Amino acid sequence: MPNFIVQERDQRFLLFEVLNVQSLFSHPKFSEFSEDVASMVLDEAQKLATEVIYPTLNVGDKEGCRLENGQVYIPKAFHACYRAYCEGAWNSVDISKEVGGQGFPRILGAAAREWFSHNFAFLSYPDLTQGAAHLIDGFGSEEQKSKYLPGMVSGKWGGTMCLTEPQAGSDVGALTTKAVRQPDGTFRIKGTKVFISGGDQDLTENIIHPVLARIEGDPAGTKGISLFLVPKFLVNKDGTLGRRNDFEIGKIEEKLGIHGSSTCLINFGDNDECYAELLGNEREGMKIMFLMMNGARLGVGMQGVASASAAYLHALQYAKERLQGTSIERFKDPTAPRAPIIEHPDVRRMLIWMKSHAEAIRALLYFTYFCLDKWETAANEEEGESWRGLVEILTPVCKAFASEAGFQVADMAVQVYGGAGYTQDYPAEQFLRDARIAPIYEGTNGIQALDLVGRKLAMKSGAYFRGFLEHIGQSLGELEETPATGEIAKAVRKALGRIEESAFIFMQASAEGRLVVPLSYAHPFSRMLGTVVCAWLLTWEAAVAAKKLEEARSAGKALEVGEDKEAAFYQGKLLSARYFATNVLPQVEALFQGIQSQDLSAVEMHEESFA
Ligand SMILES: Cc1cc2nc3c(=O)[nH]c(=O)nc-3n(C[C@H](O)[C@H](O)[C@H](O)COP(=O)(O)OP(=O)(O)OC[C@H]3O[C@@H](n4cnc5c(N)ncnc54)[C@H](O)[C@@H]3O)c2cc1C
């Protein structure tokens, strides 16, 4: 089966030649991993993705989900996928070994998941289960762990994440679902949750719903929220399933894309009999849920990477095959043979834009996962804190920047296909529809930007942000000394300076009581930061590529592009970086001018004037 899903060579280059993830394998936690083992894992992921999961992308979209007599049915084709996925234990790669998971380094689990993320309607089921299992592993009592985790880790049971309510979307603190304390220490839940992915399905025999609710009498806002486990079927002491819990699926949403993912409205406790168990401490629900949400934000960023990669590879293949017009040299000759559209400079403009963005956001996501592993395996607290700082700053940017780029690349893929891209004869239109959800769920991109500006910049009195600037600044110092990347590294450094200046403008405006300035410019700032980090990572990659070409030349191997695949790959990396630095990075300057002006037209405009 050909691979039009992941830029496979780029993936391995990034892992093993740039980030050098091999350095993680010397840590006792990952001692059973090596480059060979990691390579084998990726080979297996590729096989499952291309042979089993990719073929269900379109049929899942066409069949969609249905609700019959209170039970949700998902696309039939997803059942075989799910079985193969669980048999390969892909559903537990990030879960700790102590509770039966695989305990992969995060970066390796993420790289494997890139292979599956192009079909995120399917992936929503095992991914949310893994996230819910993480919560129980991290915060559950021993009894809860032994009661729920074996079923979830094996894939026999599913899991979800129930935050959103009709009146409480971005504003989670406005939730009204209530929890009533019972004499035996358990609770009864009553309320309505909407948009719950995998809220019901016919894949697993039970579903464990982590539900945010407020215990009667607890304060309003996020501080009064607790987290509960609400199983679809109650679990008896001997592990068998008991009565059906008291909640109903009110409807499933008809959506723009990800039709194979069931998005459910759930009414909990219409008969006041919805059993629930507290997870963790009372009123710490938001803190606990953030653990799952941070992992899920990176997961949504990976959806952006996967959408971009798959849309790009499909468009590239089409551009090589579709004949239209003639080559530039013979454009006046009506008898000239028709040329594949990849020969036209304007099509190449689109292709290099897509390629550089797909590779840039892959680098952004993988680097952040790598920092997460470095944080978890750090030799001491100080070192751990420096990696943690990068994760904290980059997580909202990974979610927002990569999900937007994923959609934009999918959009450009449709353009490369021309009219064919707008039809259902090709997958480009589905990539576009499916990718549109990523900037919305897991906290909209507007909310991610507010998290970055309102919370992350000031975290630890600004130490994380300063550490972030220093980390990139130091790396740029080396890249400036490298002949192949000197010029572009200087441009990246100038843009990095604009980030620092913008943060200063926000700080000053806030100190003067003009909070409206950072609130108005949070999203442009988040885009600036994403663009600069991507430009830096592509420059780093270019320096490695230049070194590889130089080493090959010194060893007497005359690597010629056109004759040698590796030479072509490395040249592609050099040109991607140059393109991004010269054509995309300058946008940072334009965004900075907006911030510097502190123009508040949007805020000043009267509602009537918007007409
Ligand atoms: C397909 C799908 C699957 C989903 N899966 C799940 C799931 O599994 N579990 C779950 O709990 N939820 C899920 N959601 C819900 C999703 O997380 C919410 O839709 C999202 O958080 C936004 O909330 P909302 O739709 O109420 O929009 P709103 O909060 O009403 O936002 C509307 C607009 O206003 C902006 N906005 C709102 N408040 C502010 C503010 N304070 N400052 C600036 N801008 C603001 C937003 O950025 C957005 O642009 C899913 C949604 C969809 C569509």
Ligand as a Chemical Component Dictionary entry (heavy atoms), coordinates in Angstrom:
data_LIG
# 
_chem_comp.id                   LIG 
_chem_comp.type                 NON-POLYMER 
_chem_comp.pdbx_formal_charge   0 
_chem_comp.three_letter_code    LIG 
# 
loop_
_chem_comp_atom.comp_id 
_chem_comp_atom.atom_id 
_chem_comp_atom.alt_atom_id 
_chem_comp_atom.type_symbol 
_chem_comp_atom.charge 
_chem_comp_atom.model_Cartn_x 
_chem_comp_atom.model_Cartn_y 
_chem_comp_atom.model_Cartn_z 
_chem_comp_atom.pdbx_ordinal 
LIG C1  C1  C 0 -16.772 17.750 17.187 1  
LIG C2  C2  C 0 -16.619 18.247 18.587 2  
LIG C3  C3  C 0 -16.127 17.404 19.568 3  
LIG C4  C4  C 0 -16.024 17.846 20.884 4  
LIG N1  N1  N 0 -15.609 16.969 21.859 5  
LIG C5  C5  C 0 -15.702 17.343 23.163 6  
LIG C6  C6  C 0 -15.492 16.393 24.217 7  
LIG O1  O1  O 0 -15.175 15.229 23.972 8  
LIG N2  N2  N 0 -15.664 16.807 25.501 9  
LIG C7  C7  C 0 -16.016 18.081 25.821 10 
LIG O2  O2  O 0 -16.153 18.381 26.987 11 
LIG N3  N3  N 0 -16.216 19.008 24.841 12 
LIG C8  C8  C 0 -16.077 18.671 23.533 13 
LIG N4  N4  N 0 -16.301 19.586 22.543 14 
LIG C9  C9  C 0 -16.639 20.950 22.915 15 
LIG C10 C10 C 0 -15.526 21.946 22.586 16 
LIG O3  O3  O 0 -14.439 21.768 23.451 17 
LIG C11 C11 C 0 -16.153 23.338 22.634 18 
LIG O4  O4  O 0 -16.957 23.473 21.485 19 
LIG C12 C12 C 0 -15.109 24.449 22.697 20 
LIG O5  O5  O 0 -14.422 24.417 23.919 21 
LIG C13 C13 C 0 -15.753 25.832 22.535 22 
LIG O6  O6  O 0 -16.878 25.994 23.326 23 
LIG P1  P1  P 0 -18.247 26.500 22.676 24 
LIG O7  O7  O 0 -18.521 25.648 21.508 25 
LIG O8  O8  O 0 -19.271 26.608 23.721 26 
LIG O9  O9  O 0 -17.903 27.933 22.100 27 
LIG P2  P2  P 0 -17.974 29.315 22.940 28 
LIG O10 O10 O 0 -17.289 29.152 24.249 29 
LIG O11 O11 O 0 -19.362 29.841 22.925 30 
LIG O12 O12 O 0 -17.059 30.230 22.018 31 
LIG C14 C14 C 0 -17.505 30.868 20.831 32 
LIG C15 C15 C 0 -16.406 31.829 20.355 33 
LIG O13 O13 O 0 -16.159 32.826 21.357 34 
LIG C16 C16 C 0 -14.805 32.820 21.771 35 
LIG N5  N5  N 0 -14.754 33.065 23.208 36 
LIG C17 C17 C 0 -15.510 32.515 24.174 37 
LIG N6  N6  N 0 -15.157 32.985 25.375 38 
LIG C18 C18 C 0 -14.156 33.850 25.174 39 
LIG C19 C19 C 0 -13.344 34.664 26.034 40 
LIG N7  N7  N 0 -13.490 34.650 27.351 41 
LIG N8  N8  N 0 -12.394 35.429 25.455 42 
LIG C20 C20 C 0 -12.200 35.416 24.130 43 
LIG N9  N9  N 0 -12.931 34.681 23.281 44 
LIG C21 C21 C 0 -13.886 33.905 23.799 45 
LIG C22 C22 C 0 -14.291 31.447 21.378 46 
LIG O14 O14 O 0 -12.885 31.460 21.159 47 
LIG C23 C23 C 0 -15.076 31.143 20.114 48 
LIG O15 O15 O 0 -14.439 31.715 19.015 49 
LIG C24 C24 C 0 -16.370 19.172 21.215 50 
LIG C25 C25 C 0 -16.848 20.030 20.213 51 
LIG C26 C26 C 0 -16.986 19.580 18.929 52 
LIG C27 C27 C 0 -17.546 20.514 17.899 53 
# 
loop_
_chem_comp_bond.comp_id 
_chem_comp_bond.atom_id_1 
_chem_comp_bond.atom_id_2 
_chem_comp_bond.value_order 
_chem_comp_bond.pdbx_ordinal 
LIG C1  C2  SING 1  
LIG C2  C3  SING 2  
LIG C2  C26 DOUB 3  
LIG C3  C4  DOUB 4  
LIG C4  N1  SING 5  
LIG C4  C24 SING 6  
LIG N1  C5  DOUB 7  
LIG C5  C6  SING 8  
LIG C5  C8  SING 9  
LIG C6  O1  DOUB 10 
LIG C6  N2  SING 11 
LIG N2  C7  SING 12 
LIG C7  O2  DOUB 13 
LIG C7  N3  SING 14 
LIG N3  C8  DOUB 15 
LIG C8  N4  SING 16 
LIG N4  C9  SING 17 
LIG N4  C24 SING 18 
LIG C9  C10 SING 19 
LIG C10 O3  SING 20 
LIG C10 C11 SING 21 
LIG C11 O4  SING 22 
LIG C11 C12 SING 23 
LIG C12 O5  SING 24 
LIG C12 C13 SING 25 
LIG C13 O6  SING 26 
LIG O6  P1  SING 27 
LIG P1  O7  DOUB 28 
LIG P1  O8  SING 29 
LIG P1  O9  SING 30 
LIG O9  P2  SING 31 
LIG P2  O10 DOUB 32 
LIG P2  O11 SING 33 
LIG P2  O12 SING 34 
LIG O12 C14 SING 35 
LIG C14 C15 SING 36 
LIG C15 O13 SING 37 
LIG C15 C23 SING 38 
LIG O13 C16 SING 39 
LIG C16 N5  SING 40 
LIG C16 C22 SING 41 
LIG N5  C17 SING 42 
LIG N5  C21 SING 43 
LIG C17 N6  DOUB 44 
LIG N6  C18 SING 45 
LIG C18 C19 SING 46 
LIG C18 C21 DOUB 47 
LIG C19 N7  SING 48 
LIG C19 N8  DOUB 49 
LIG N8  C20 SING 50 
LIG C20 N9  DOUB 51 
LIG N9  C21 SING 52 
LIG C22 O14 SING 53 
LIG C22 C23 SING 54 
LIG C23 O15 SING 55 
LIG C24 C25 DOUB 56 
LIG C25 C26 SING 57 
LIG C26 C27 SING 58 
# 
